[in-house]
């Protein structure tokens, strides 16, 4: 698929078929994320893949209940990918402090979109999830309390055909501006 077609085809999927996702396909998605650029080449990410049905059910229960139940649809995804945010290299952290930017979160966003686009190219659906019980996820995975988890992806084959057109987007003319720099 051409890049523009992949970008236009990518959708947030909230209903998954029970068709398993081969690990080699998941690995291609993570490889795409691994190749993403990052501030000072920090690569501040670690991907934990949970695809065993019993483990996935336990993780989903820990992540998406109570106040987080609105994302309970992720329980039906055959794969959950937990993105652990690692600290950036010192130069990126110092630059981030001076600019007021958490570059490791910017980097996670870039890597995450690489992951999602590769998944779309593979015919898979994803949904970025930021509303989940981080404490529940850490406990279920045996991660230390200090671990930072900002994103969980649900991943799988869509149960339904995604809509043909993307949801409403602001027009190009509204989001783009060409401007000359003042002397």
VMD Tcl script that builds the backbone (N, CA, C; Angstrom):
set m [mol new atoms 549]
animate dup $m
set s [atomselect $m all]
$s set {name element resname resid chain x y z} {
  {N N UNK 1 A 0.841 -1.177 0.000}
  {CA C UNK 1 A 0.000 0.000 0.000}
  {C C UNK 1 A 0.888 1.243 0.000}
  {N N UNK 2 A 0.514 2.236 -0.778}
  {CA C UNK 2 A 1.219 3.512 -0.767}
  {C C UNK 2 A 0.960 4.211 0.565}
  {N N UNK 3 A 1.911 5.039 1.003}
  {CA C UNK 3 A 1.802 5.697 2.302}
  {C C UNK 3 A 0.509 6.498 2.443}
  {N N UNK 4 A 0.160 7.285 1.424}
  {CA C UNK 4 A -1.060 8.091 1.520}
  {C C UNK 4 A -2.289 7.199 1.709}
  {N N UNK 5 A -2.323 6.069 1.016}
  {CA C UNK 5 A -3.455 5.141 1.152}
  {C C UNK 5 A -3.504 4.551 2.563}
  {N N UNK 6 A -2.336 4.236 3.127}
  {CA C UNK 6 A -2.281 3.706 4.493}
  {C C UNK 6 A -2.786 4.747 5.480}
  {N N UNK 7 A -2.326 5.989 5.320}
  {CA C UNK 7 A -2.750 7.066 6.219}
  {C C UNK 7 A -4.261 7.251 6.144}
  {N N UNK 8 A -4.804 7.218 4.951}
  {CA C UNK 8 A -6.246 7.405 4.788}
  {C C UNK 8 A -7.041 6.188 5.257}
  {N N UNK 9 A -6.430 5.008 5.240}
  {CA C UNK 9 A -7.137 3.786 5.648}
  {C C UNK 9 A -7.120 3.577 7.163}
  {N N UNK 10 A -6.140 4.142 7.864}
  {CA C UNK 10 A -6.011 3.899 9.300}
  {C C UNK 10 A -7.200 4.465 10.063}
  {N N UNK 11 A -7.763 3.636 10.905}
  {CA C UNK 11 A -8.904 4.030 11.740}
  {C C UNK 11 A -8.698 3.491 13.143}
  {N N UNK 12 A -9.328 4.131 14.098}
  {CA C UNK 12 A -9.386 3.562 15.443}
  {C C UNK 12 A -10.449 2.470 15.424}
  {N N UNK 13 A -10.033 1.263 15.747}
  {CA C UNK 13 A -10.939 0.107 15.707}
  {C C UNK 13 A -11.346 -0.232 17.135}
  {N N UNK 14 A -12.644 -0.426 17.305}
  {CA C UNK 14 A -13.176 -0.734 18.638}
  {C C UNK 14 A -13.956 -2.045 18.676}
  {N N UNK 15 A -13.999 -2.737 17.543}
  {CA C UNK 15 A -14.618 -4.072 17.500}
  {C C UNK 15 A -13.683 -4.981 16.718}
  {N N UNK 16 A -13.246 -6.047 17.392}
  {CA C UNK 16 A -12.250 -6.931 16.800}
  {C C UNK 16 A -12.826 -8.320 16.563}
  {N N UNK 17 A -12.335 -8.972 15.509}
  {CA C UNK 17 A -12.654 -10.380 15.307}
  {C C UNK 17 A -11.759 -11.182 16.251}
  {N N UNK 18 A -12.069 -12.451 16.446}
  {CA C UNK 18 A -11.237 -13.277 17.328}
  {C C UNK 18 A -10.084 -13.941 16.560}
  {N N UNK 19 A -9.907 -13.554 15.315}
  {CA C UNK 19 A -8.811 -14.093 14.493}
  {C C UNK 19 A -7.468 -13.721 15.121}
  {N N UNK 20 A -6.625 -14.704 15.394}
  {CA C UNK 20 A -5.322 -14.391 16.010}
  {C C UNK 20 A -4.426 -13.598 15.052}
  {N N UNK 21 A -3.562 -12.796 15.641}
  {CA C UNK 21 A -2.589 -12.021 14.870}
  {C C UNK 21 A -1.249 -12.736 14.978}
  {N N UNK 22 A -0.688 -13.170 13.853}
  {CA C UNK 22 A 0.611 -13.855 13.921}
  {C C UNK 22 A 1.685 -12.956 14.533}
  {N N UNK 23 A 2.537 -13.557 15.341}
  {CA C UNK 23 A 3.587 -12.774 16.003}
  {C C UNK 23 A 4.524 -12.094 15.019}
  {N N UNK 24 A 4.760 -12.708 13.862}
  {CA C UNK 24 A 5.636 -12.057 12.890}
  {C C UNK 24 A 5.010 -10.766 12.364}
  {N N UNK 25 A 3.687 -10.688 12.313}
  {CA C UNK 25 A 3.016 -9.453 11.910}
  {C C UNK 25 A 3.151 -8.406 13.021}
  {N N UNK 26 A 2.955 -8.821 14.264}
  {CA C UNK 26 A 3.138 -7.913 15.403}
  {C C UNK 26 A 4.570 -7.399 15.404}
  {N N UNK 27 A 5.518 -8.281 15.153}
  {CA C UNK 27 A 6.928 -7.876 15.147}
  {C C UNK 27 A 7.219 -6.849 14.060}
  {N N UNK 28 A 6.555 -6.961 12.908}
  {CA C UNK 28 A 6.760 -5.946 11.856}
  {C C UNK 28 A 6.228 -4.585 12.313}
  {N N UNK 29 A 5.153 -4.594 13.059}
  {CA C UNK 29 A 4.607 -3.337 13.584}
  {C C UNK 29 A 5.579 -2.723 14.602}
  {N N UNK 30 A 6.119 -3.558 15.463}
  {CA C UNK 30 A 7.069 -3.048 16.460}
  {C C UNK 30 A 8.379 -2.633 15.797}
  {N N UNK 31 A 8.776 -3.335 14.758}
  {CA C UNK 31 A 9.977 -2.938 14.018}
  {C C UNK 31 A 9.791 -1.544 13.408}
  {N N UNK 32 A 8.607 -1.269 12.876}
  {CA C UNK 32 A 8.335 0.066 12.332}
  {C C UNK 32 A 8.445 1.114 13.436}
  {N N UNK 33 A 7.927 0.809 14.617}
  {CA C UNK 33 A 8.022 1.733 15.748}
  {C C UNK 33 A 9.469 1.900 16.193}
  {N N UNK 34 A 10.214 0.809 16.207}
  {CA C UNK 34 A 11.613 0.845 16.629}
  {C C UNK 34 A 12.446 1.769 15.757}
  {N N UNK 35 A 12.073 1.873 14.485}
  {CA C UNK 35 A 12.831 2.691 13.534}
  {C C UNK 35 A 12.462 4.165 13.579}
  {N N UNK 36 A 11.511 4.536 14.420}
  {CA C UNK 36 A 11.069 5.931 14.504}
  {C C UNK 36 A 12.196 6.833 15.001}
  {N N UNK 37 A 12.218 8.082 14.524}
  {CA C UNK 37 A 13.201 9.034 15.055}
  {C C UNK 37 A 12.832 9.425 16.479}
  {N N UNK 38 A 13.838 9.865 17.221}
  {CA C UNK 38 A 13.607 10.325 18.594}
  {C C UNK 38 A 14.651 11.376 18.947}
  {N N UNK 39 A 14.301 12.226 19.912}
  {CA C UNK 39 A 15.204 13.302 20.329}
  {C C UNK 39 A 16.524 12.715 20.810}
  {N N UNK 40 A 17.617 13.185 20.232}
  {CA C UNK 40 A 18.969 12.714 20.590}
  {C C UNK 40 A 19.092 11.198 20.469}
  {N N UNK 41 A 18.296 10.612 19.600}
  {CA C UNK 41 A 18.273 9.161 19.388}
  {C C UNK 41 A 18.060 8.409 20.708}
  {N N UNK 42 A 17.239 8.970 21.578}
  {CA C UNK 42 A 17.000 8.381 22.903}
  {C C UNK 42 A 16.265 7.048 22.837}
  {N N UNK 43 A 15.363 6.894 21.860}
  {CA C UNK 43 A 14.561 5.681 21.728}
  {C C UNK 43 A 13.930 5.302 23.080}
  {N N UNK 44 A 13.139 6.219 23.657}
  {CA C UNK 44 A 12.639 6.026 25.023}
  {C C UNK 44 A 11.388 5.160 25.107}
  {N N UNK 45 A 11.464 3.965 24.566}
  {CA C UNK 45 A 10.283 3.108 24.529}
  {C C UNK 45 A 10.647 1.650 24.763}
  {N N UNK 46 A 9.669 0.950 25.274}
  {CA C UNK 46 A 9.762 -0.507 25.430}
  {C C UNK 46 A 8.351 -1.027 25.196}
  {N N UNK 47 A 8.212 -2.022 24.340}
  {CA C UNK 47 A 6.905 -2.551 23.959}
  {C C UNK 47 A 6.689 -3.920 24.599}
  {N N UNK 48 A 5.629 -4.052 25.357}
  {CA C UNK 48 A 5.273 -5.329 25.970}
  {C C UNK 48 A 4.034 -5.841 25.252}
  {N N UNK 49 A 4.158 -6.982 24.595}
  {CA C UNK 49 A 3.077 -7.577 23.815}
  {C C UNK 49 A 2.417 -8.667 24.640}
  {N N UNK 50 A 1.103 -8.588 24.774}
  {CA C UNK 50 A 0.346 -9.609 25.495}
  {C C UNK 50 A -0.666 -10.183 24.510}
  {N N UNK 51 A -0.406 -11.414 24.052}
  {CA C UNK 51 A -1.291 -12.042 23.064}
  {C C UNK 51 A -1.836 -13.391 23.519}
  {N N UNK 52 A -1.344 -13.916 24.619}
  {CA C UNK 52 A -1.899 -15.145 25.178}
  {C C UNK 52 A -3.302 -14.817 25.699}
  {N N UNK 53 A -4.334 -15.546 25.271}
  {CA C UNK 53 A -5.709 -15.179 25.652}
  {C C UNK 53 A -5.932 -15.029 27.155}
  {N N UNK 54 A -5.390 -15.922 27.958}
  {CA C UNK 54 A -5.602 -15.826 29.407}
  {C C UNK 54 A -4.892 -14.596 29.989}
  {N N UNK 55 A -3.648 -14.388 29.600}
  {CA C UNK 55 A -2.894 -13.219 30.085}
  {C C UNK 55 A -3.527 -11.923 29.604}
  {N N UNK 56 A -3.960 -11.922 28.349}
  {CA C UNK 56 A -4.584 -10.720 27.788}
  {C C UNK 56 A -5.867 -10.380 28.546}
  {N N UNK 57 A -6.659 -11.390 28.877}
  {CA C UNK 57 A -7.899 -11.154 29.634}
  {C C UNK 57 A -7.592 -10.577 31.008}
  {N N UNK 58 A -6.559 -11.098 31.666}
  {CA C UNK 58 A -6.181 -10.581 32.982}
  {C C UNK 58 A -5.689 -9.138 32.887}
  {N N UNK 59 A -4.878 -8.855 31.875}
  {CA C UNK 59 A -4.381 -7.487 31.680}
  {C C UNK 59 A -5.537 -6.542 31.371}
  {N N UNK 60 A -6.417 -6.949 30.473}
  {CA C UNK 60 A -7.547 -6.100 30.092}
  {C C UNK 60 A -8.439 -5.814 31.292}
  {N N UNK 61 A -8.657 -6.817 32.128}
  {CA C UNK 61 A -9.473 -6.624 33.328}
  {C C UNK 61 A -8.811 -5.622 34.269}
  {N N UNK 62 A -7.503 -5.711 34.405}
  {CA C UNK 62 A -6.767 -4.791 35.277}
  {C C UNK 62 A -6.748 -3.371 34.716}
  {N N UNK 63 A -6.744 -3.254 33.399}
  {CA C UNK 63 A -6.590 -1.948 32.754}
  {C C UNK 63 A -7.905 -1.218 32.522}
  {N N UNK 64 A -8.973 -1.960 32.213}
  {CA C UNK 64 A -10.173 -1.331 31.657}
  {C C UNK 64 A -11.447 -1.590 32.461}
  {N N UNK 65 A -11.353 -1.502 33.777}
  {CA C UNK 65 A -12.549 -1.641 34.604}
  {C C UNK 65 A -12.722 -0.394 35.459}
  {N N UNK 66 A -13.844 -0.322 36.140}
  {CA C UNK 66 A -14.110 0.825 37.003}
  {C C UNK 66 A -14.183 2.102 36.196}
  {N N UNK 67 A -13.444 3.105 36.614}
  {CA C UNK 67 A -13.450 4.405 35.935}
  {C C UNK 67 A -12.956 4.309 34.497}
  {N N UNK 68 A -12.294 3.223 34.156}
  {CA C UNK 68 A -11.698 3.058 32.827}
  {C C UNK 68 A -12.538 2.159 31.915}
  {N N UNK 69 A -13.747 1.824 32.345}
  {CA C UNK 69 A -14.590 0.869 31.622}
  {C C UNK 69 A -14.992 1.353 30.230}
  {N N UNK 70 A -14.921 2.666 29.985}
  {CA C UNK 70 A -15.298 3.159 28.654}
  {C C UNK 70 A -14.424 2.559 27.554}
  {N N UNK 71 A -13.241 2.091 27.913}
  {CA C UNK 71 A -12.353 1.441 26.947}
  {C C UNK 71 A -12.401 -0.081 27.060}
  {N N UNK 72 A -13.472 -0.580 27.657}
  {CA C UNK 72 A -13.637 -2.024 27.805}
  {C C UNK 72 A -13.673 -2.781 26.496}
  {N N UNK 73 A -13.951 -2.089 25.386}
  {CA C UNK 73 A -13.933 -2.747 24.071}
  {C C UNK 73 A -12.585 -3.400 23.796}
  {N N UNK 74 A -11.521 -2.855 24.398}
  {CA C UNK 74 A -10.174 -3.391 24.159}
  {C C UNK 74 A -10.035 -4.816 24.674}
  {N N UNK 75 A -10.942 -5.236 25.552}
  {CA C UNK 75 A -10.908 -6.608 26.061}
  {C C UNK 75 A -11.103 -7.623 24.944}
  {N N UNK 76 A -11.739 -7.204 23.840}
  {CA C UNK 76 A -11.989 -8.123 22.730}
  {C C UNK 76 A -10.837 -8.189 21.736}
  {N N UNK 77 A -9.852 -7.318 21.870}
  {CA C UNK 77 A -8.715 -7.321 20.938}
  {C C UNK 77 A -7.840 -8.543 21.199}
  {N N UNK 78 A -7.390 -9.219 20.151}
  {CA C UNK 78 A -6.534 -10.385 20.354}
  {C C UNK 78 A -5.135 -10.056 20.867}
  {N N UNK 79 A -4.734 -8.785 20.750}
  {CA C UNK 79 A -3.401 -8.378 21.205}
  {C C UNK 79 A -3.527 -7.032 21.918}
  {N N UNK 80 A -2.835 -6.914 23.052}
  {CA C UNK 80 A -2.662 -5.625 23.713}
  {C C UNK 80 A -1.168 -5.339 23.750}
  {N N UNK 81 A -0.806 -4.128 23.403}
  {CA C UNK 81 A 0.599 -3.722 23.405}
  {C C UNK 81 A 0.733 -2.554 24.375}
  {N N UNK 82 A 1.504 -2.768 25.406}
  {CA C UNK 82 A 1.751 -1.755 26.429}
  {C C UNK 82 A 3.055 -1.050 26.071}
  {N N UNK 83 A 2.984 0.278 25.979}
  {CA C UNK 83 A 4.177 1.055 25.650}
  {C C UNK 83 A 4.699 1.674 26.940}
  {N N UNK 84 A 5.865 1.217 27.358}
  {CA C UNK 84 A 6.509 1.757 28.552}
  {C C UNK 84 A 7.384 2.929 28.103}
  {N N UNK 85 A 7.164 4.086 28.707}
  {CA C UNK 85 A 7.930 5.283 28.374}
  {C C UNK 85 A 9.184 5.316 29.236}
  {N N UNK 86 A 10.330 5.321 28.580}
  {CA C UNK 86 A 11.612 5.365 29.275}
  {C C UNK 86 A 12.123 6.812 29.293}
  {N N UNK 87 A 13.068 7.116 30.177}
  {CA C UNK 87 A 13.642 8.475 30.177}
  {C C UNK 87 A 14.436 8.724 28.897}
  {N N UNK 88 A 14.433 9.953 28.448}
  {CA C UNK 88 A 15.255 10.352 27.309}
  {C C UNK 88 A 16.713 10.466 27.746}
  {N N UNK 89 A 17.613 10.576 26.766}
  {CA C UNK 89 A 19.016 10.843 27.076}
  {C C UNK 89 A 19.123 12.215 27.736}
  {N N UNK 90 A 20.207 12.419 28.442}
  {CA C UNK 90 A 20.394 13.645 29.222}
  {C C UNK 90 A 20.230 14.900 28.364}
  {N N UNK 91 A 20.836 14.931 27.190}
  {CA C UNK 91 A 20.752 16.131 26.341}
  {C C UNK 91 A 19.289 16.438 25.984}
  {N N UNK 92 A 18.501 15.410 25.694}
  {CA C UNK 92 A 17.089 15.622 25.359}
  {C C UNK 92 A 16.307 16.075 26.595}
  {N N UNK 93 A 16.647 15.542 27.758}
  {CA C UNK 93 A 15.960 15.969 28.987}
  {C C UNK 93 A 16.277 17.424 29.318}
  {N N UNK 94 A 17.559 17.809 29.193}
  {CA C UNK 94 A 17.952 19.192 29.481}
  {C C UNK 94 A 17.275 20.131 28.482}
  {N N UNK 95 A 17.339 19.803 27.214}
  {CA C UNK 95 A 16.669 20.619 26.203}
  {C C UNK 95 A 15.179 20.706 26.463}
  {N N UNK 96 A 14.589 19.602 26.877}
  {CA C UNK 96 A 13.165 19.584 27.196}
  {C C UNK 96 A 12.827 20.460 28.382}
  {N N UNK 97 A 13.689 20.452 29.396}
  {CA C UNK 97 A 13.471 21.326 30.555}
  {C C UNK 97 A 13.531 22.793 30.144}
  {N N UNK 98 A 14.507 23.133 29.308}
  {CA C UNK 98 A 14.663 24.516 28.866}
  {C C UNK 98 A 13.492 24.973 28.001}
  {N N UNK 99 A 12.943 24.063 27.218}
  {CA C UNK 99 A 11.836 24.401 26.326}
  {C C UNK 99 A 10.473 24.073 26.910}
  {N N UNK 100 A 10.427 23.355 28.022}
  {CA C UNK 100 A 9.143 22.965 28.596}
  {C C UNK 100 A 8.455 21.871 27.806}
  {N N UNK 101 A 9.245 20.960 27.239}
  {CA C UNK 101 A 8.717 19.881 26.392}
  {C C UNK 101 A 9.207 18.544 26.928}
  {N N UNK 102 A 8.308 17.585 27.070}
  {CA C UNK 102 A 8.708 16.215 27.427}
  {C C UNK 102 A 8.963 15.454 26.134}
  {N N UNK 103 A 10.205 15.490 25.673}
  {CA C UNK 103 A 10.526 14.893 24.384}
  {C C UNK 103 A 10.269 13.391 24.350}
  {N N UNK 104 A 10.370 12.721 25.503}
  {CA C UNK 104 A 10.096 11.282 25.454}
  {C C UNK 104 A 8.641 11.013 25.079}
  {N N UNK 105 A 7.719 11.904 25.459}
  {CA C UNK 105 A 6.320 11.728 25.042}
  {C C UNK 105 A 6.142 12.029 23.557}
  {N N UNK 106 A 6.853 13.040 23.048}
  {CA C UNK 106 A 6.828 13.311 21.613}
  {C C UNK 106 A 7.338 12.073 20.873}
  {N N UNK 107 A 8.433 11.519 21.356}
  {CA C UNK 107 A 9.032 10.347 20.731}
  {C C UNK 107 A 8.098 9.137 20.755}
  {N N UNK 108 A 7.402 8.946 21.878}
  {CA C UNK 108 A 6.434 7.841 21.979}
  {C C UNK 108 A 5.321 8.041 20.948}
  {N N UNK 109 A 4.906 9.296 20.765}
  {CA C UNK 109 A 3.877 9.592 19.769}
  {C C UNK 109 A 4.320 9.239 18.361}
  {N N UNK 110 A 5.562 9.572 18.041}
  {CA C UNK 110 A 6.083 9.254 16.703}
  {C C UNK 110 A 6.168 7.744 16.527}
  {N N UNK 111 A 6.748 7.058 17.501}
  {CA C UNK 111 A 6.881 5.593 17.416}
  {C C UNK 111 A 5.507 4.932 17.373}
  {N N UNK 112 A 4.583 5.444 18.169}
  {CA C UNK 112 A 3.243 4.875 18.186}
  {C C UNK 112 A 2.549 5.011 16.850}
  {N N UNK 113 A 2.719 6.143 16.206}
  {CA C UNK 113 A 2.083 6.305 14.893}
  {C C UNK 113 A 2.746 5.412 13.850}
  {N N UNK 114 A 4.071 5.218 13.933}
  {CA C UNK 114 A 4.721 4.249 13.049}
  {C C UNK 114 A 4.092 2.869 13.257}
  {N N UNK 115 A 3.888 2.488 14.515}
  {CA C UNK 115 A 3.264 1.206 14.852}
  {C C UNK 115 A 1.876 1.110 14.222}
  {N N UNK 116 A 1.058 2.147 14.429}
  {CA C UNK 116 A -0.319 2.131 13.936}
  {C C UNK 116 A -0.378 2.101 12.408}
  {N N UNK 117 A 0.509 2.845 11.752}
  {CA C UNK 117 A 0.508 2.849 10.288}
  {C C UNK 117 A 0.960 1.507 9.724}
  {N N UNK 118 A 1.963 0.895 10.347}
  {CA C UNK 118 A 2.379 -0.433 9.877}
  {C C UNK 118 A 1.251 -1.432 10.087}
  {N N UNK 119 A 0.553 -1.333 11.213}
  {CA C UNK 119 A -0.584 -2.221 11.461}
  {C C UNK 119 A -1.633 -2.049 10.368}
  {N N UNK 120 A -1.927 -0.804 10.003}
  {CA C UNK 120 A -2.904 -0.556 8.937}
  {C C UNK 120 A -2.427 -1.160 7.622}
  {N N UNK 121 A -1.135 -1.027 7.330}
  {CA C UNK 121 A -0.585 -1.607 6.104}
  {C C UNK 121 A -0.693 -3.130 6.108}
  {N N UNK 122 A -0.708 -3.725 7.302}
  {CA C UNK 122 A -0.829 -5.188 7.446}
  {C C UNK 122 A -2.291 -5.637 7.454}
  {N N UNK 123 A -3.216 -4.686 7.350}
  {CA C UNK 123 A -4.631 -5.031 7.379}
  {C C UNK 123 A -5.208 -5.154 8.783}
  {N N UNK 124 A -4.490 -4.618 9.764}
  {CA C UNK 124 A -4.922 -4.688 11.161}
  {C C UNK 124 A -5.509 -3.361 11.613}
  {N N UNK 125 A -6.318 -3.438 12.654}
  {CA C UNK 125 A -6.844 -2.242 13.278}
  {C C UNK 125 A -6.170 -2.024 14.613}
  {N N UNK 126 A -6.077 -0.777 15.001}
  {CA C UNK 126 A -5.513 -0.408 16.298}
  {C C UNK 126 A -6.403 0.638 16.940}
  {N N UNK 127 A -6.225 0.806 18.221}
  {CA C UNK 127 A -6.788 1.951 18.911}
  {C C UNK 127 A -5.785 2.383 19.968}
  {N N UNK 128 A -5.407 3.669 19.902}
  {CA C UNK 128 A -4.537 4.266 20.922}
  {C C UNK 128 A -5.378 4.410 22.175}
  {N N UNK 129 A -4.877 3.965 23.285}
  {CA C UNK 129 A -5.602 4.076 24.542}
  {C C UNK 129 A -4.737 4.792 25.565}
  {N N UNK 130 A -5.237 5.905 26.040}
  {CA C UNK 130 A -4.536 6.657 27.072}
  {C C UNK 130 A -5.303 6.657 28.381}
  {N N UNK 131 A -6.551 6.166 28.344}
  {CA C UNK 131 A -7.396 6.122 29.532}
  {C C UNK 131 A -7.473 4.676 30.003}
  {N N UNK 132 A -6.650 4.340 30.985}
  {CA C UNK 132 A -6.573 2.992 31.542}
  {C C UNK 132 A -5.951 3.096 32.918}
  {N N UNK 133 A -6.075 2.044 33.682}
  {CA C UNK 133 A -5.467 2.024 35.010}
  {C C UNK 133 A -3.993 1.661 34.883}
  {N N UNK 134 A -3.139 2.672 34.952}
  {CA C UNK 134 A -1.697 2.412 34.870}
  {C C UNK 134 A -1.249 1.538 36.037}
  {N N UNK 135 A -1.807 1.787 37.213}
  {CA C UNK 135 A -1.449 0.963 38.381}
  {C C UNK 135 A -1.865 -0.491 38.153}
  {N N UNK 136 A -3.049 -0.691 37.573}
  {CA C UNK 136 A -3.508 -2.051 37.280}
  {C C UNK 136 A -2.626 -2.741 36.254}
  {N N UNK 137 A -2.218 -1.999 35.227}
  {CA C UNK 137 A -1.348 -2.561 34.185}
  {C C UNK 137 A -0.001 -2.946 34.790}
  {N N UNK 138 A 0.570 -2.056 35.598}
  {CA C UNK 138 A 1.869 -2.342 36.224}
  {C C UNK 138 A 1.792 -3.581 37.106}
  {N N UNK 139 A 0.733 -3.668 37.893}
  {CA C UNK 139 A 0.576 -4.821 38.781}
  {C C UNK 139 A 0.414 -6.109 37.973}
  {N N UNK 140 A -0.427 -6.072 36.943}
  {CA C UNK 140 A -0.666 -7.271 36.130}
  {C C UNK 140 A 0.610 -7.750 35.439}
  {N N UNK 141 A 1.450 -6.800 35.010}
  {CA C UNK 141 A 2.674 -7.155 34.284}
  {C C UNK 141 A 3.889 -7.299 35.199}
  {N N UNK 142 A 3.704 -7.050 36.492}
  {CA C UNK 142 A 4.827 -7.145 37.415}
  {C C UNK 142 A 5.864 -6.059 37.200}
  {N N UNK 143 A 5.419 -4.876 36.773}
  {CA C UNK 143 A 6.342 -3.761 36.551}
  {C C UNK 143 A 6.495 -2.956 37.836}
  {N N UNK 144 A 7.626 -2.307 38.010}
  {CA C UNK 144 A 7.802 -1.476 39.212}
  {C C UNK 144 A 6.850 -0.288 39.196}
  {N N UNK 145 A 6.506 0.202 40.378}
  {CA C UNK 145 A 5.589 1.345 40.486}
  {C C UNK 145 A 6.118 2.570 39.768}
  {N N UNK 146 A 7.438 2.728 39.691}
  {CA C UNK 146 A 8.025 3.908 39.049}
  {C C UNK 146 A 7.956 3.828 37.516}
  {N N UNK 147 A 7.623 2.658 36.956}
  {CA C UNK 147 A 7.511 2.536 35.497}
  {C C UNK 147 A 6.441 3.503 35.000}
  {N N UNK 148 A 6.678 4.098 33.832}
  {CA C UNK 148 A 5.716 5.042 33.268}
  {C C UNK 148 A 5.068 4.405 32.037}
  {N N UNK 149 A 3.751 4.319 32.085}
  {CA C UNK 149 A 2.995 3.769 30.955}
  {C C UNK 149 A 2.022 4.840 30.504}
  {N N UNK 150 A 2.231 5.347 29.308}
  {CA C UNK 150 A 1.382 6.415 28.785}
  {C C UNK 150 A 0.406 5.922 27.726}
  {N N UNK 151 A 0.707 4.795 27.093}
  {CA C UNK 151 A -0.101 4.322 25.976}
  {C C UNK 151 A -0.245 2.810 26.032}
  {N N UNK 152 A -1.450 2.353 25.724}
  {CA C UNK 152 A -1.710 0.938 25.437}
  {C C UNK 152 A -2.395 0.908 24.079}
  {N N UNK 153 A -1.975 -0.006 23.229}
  {CA C UNK 153 A -2.633 -0.206 21.940}
  {C C UNK 153 A -3.447 -1.487 21.989}
  {N N UNK 154 A -4.682 -1.419 21.498}
  {CA C UNK 154 A -5.392 -2.646 21.157}
  {C C UNK 154 A -5.054 -2.919 19.694}
  {N N UNK 155 A -4.931 -4.184 19.348}
  {CA C UNK 155 A -4.480 -4.568 18.005}
  {C C UNK 155 A -5.198 -5.830 17.567}
  {N N UNK 156 A -5.677 -5.837 16.351}
  {CA C UNK 156 A -6.315 -7.034 15.815}
  {C C UNK 156 A -7.000 -6.745 14.498}
  {N N UNK 157 A -7.627 -7.781 13.957}
  {CA C UNK 157 A -8.390 -7.634 12.729}
  {C C UNK 157 A -9.763 -7.083 13.091}
  {N N UNK 158 A -10.206 -6.081 12.361}
  {CA C UNK 158 A -11.493 -5.450 12.648}
  {C C UNK 158 A -12.630 -6.440 12.423}
  {N N UNK 159 A -13.629 -6.407 13.308}
  {CA C UNK 159 A -14.810 -7.261 13.165}
  {C C UNK 159 A -15.710 -6.729 12.056}
  {N N UNK 160 A -15.695 -5.421 11.858}
  {CA C UNK 160 A -16.534 -4.777 10.846}
  {C C UNK 160 A -15.641 -4.050 9.862}
  {N N UNK 161 A -16.179 -3.830 8.676}
  {CA C UNK 161 A -15.456 -3.026 7.691}
  {C C UNK 161 A -15.415 -1.585 8.193}
  {N N UNK 162 A -14.222 -0.979 8.298}
  {CA C UNK 162 A -14.157 0.408 8.772}
  {C C UNK 162 A -14.862 1.351 7.799}
  {N N UNK 163 A -15.307 2.497 8.284}
  {CA C UNK 163 A -15.964 3.460 7.399}
  {C C UNK 163 A -15.061 3.844 6.236}
  {N N UNK 164 A -15.659 4.089 5.089}
  {CA C UNK 164 A -14.893 4.409 3.883}
  {C C UNK 164 A -14.226 5.777 3.978}
  {N N UNK 165 A -14.888 6.709 4.628}
  {CA C UNK 165 A -14.342 8.055 4.717}
  {C C UNK 165 A -13.840 8.325 6.127}
  {N N UNK 166 A -12.773 9.102 6.258}
  {CA C UNK 166 A -12.317 9.439 7.609}
  {C C UNK 166 A -13.346 10.312 8.319}
  {N N UNK 167 A -13.296 10.273 9.640}
  {CA C UNK 167 A -14.180 11.156 10.396}
  {C C UNK 167 A -13.832 12.604 10.066}
  {N N UNK 168 A -14.718 13.496 10.400}
  {CA C UNK 168 A -14.558 14.906 10.023}
  {C C UNK 168 A -13.186 15.442 10.432}
  {N N UNK 169 A -12.542 16.048 9.501}
  {CA C UNK 169 A -11.251 16.689 9.726}
  {C C UNK 169 A -11.356 18.136 9.281}
  {N N UNK 170 A -10.644 18.998 9.968}
  {CA C UNK 170 A -10.615 20.394 9.551}
  {C C UNK 170 A -9.964 20.469 8.169}
  {N N UNK 171 A -10.429 21.367 7.312}
  {CA C UNK 171 A -9.849 21.465 5.966}
  {C C UNK 171 A -8.400 21.943 6.004}
  {N N UNK 172 A -7.657 21.576 4.988}
  {CA C UNK 172 A -6.249 21.955 4.869}
  {C C UNK 172 A -6.071 23.464 5.022}
  {N N UNK 173 A -6.926 24.224 4.402}
  {CA C UNK 173 A -6.809 25.683 4.437}
  {C C UNK 173 A -6.933 26.226 5.860}
  {N N UNK 174 A -7.593 25.478 6.731}
  {CA C UNK 174 A -7.785 25.916 8.108}
  {C C UNK 174 A -6.595 25.553 9.001}
  {N N UNK 175 A -5.846 24.535 8.631}
  {CA C UNK 175 A -4.760 24.077 9.495}
  {C C UNK 175 A -3.369 24.454 8.963}
  {N N UNK 176 A -3.298 24.949 7.737}
  {CA C UNK 176 A -2.019 25.290 7.122}
  {C C UNK 176 A -1.957 26.771 6.818}
  {N N UNK 177 A -0.772 27.343 7.027}
  {CA C UNK 177 A -0.560 28.750 6.710}
  {C C UNK 177 A 0.854 28.920 6.177}
  {N N UNK 178 A 0.974 29.590 5.055}
  {CA C UNK 178 A 2.293 29.984 4.549}
  {C C UNK 178 A 2.529 31.412 5.011}
  {N N UNK 179 A 3.733 31.669 5.510}
  {CA C UNK 179 A 4.005 33.004 6.045}
  {C C UNK 179 A 5.460 33.364 5.760}
  {N N UNK 180 A 5.686 34.621 5.434}
  {CA C UNK 180 A 7.046 35.135 5.268}
  {C C UNK 180 A 7.547 35.582 6.639}
  {N N UNK 181 A 8.839 35.460 6.841}
  {CA C UNK 181 A 9.466 35.869 8.094}
  {C C UNK 181 A 9.803 37.355 8.015}
  {N N UNK 182 A 9.523 38.056 9.090}
  {CA C UNK 182 A 9.808 39.494 9.153}
  {C C UNK 182 A 11.300 39.712 9.406}
  {N N UNK 183 A 11.829 40.754 8.790}
  {CA C UNK 183 A 13.246 41.111 9.013}
  {C C UNK 183 A 13.373 41.930 10.249}
}
mol reanalyze $m
mol bondsrecalc $m
mol representation Tube
mol addrep $m
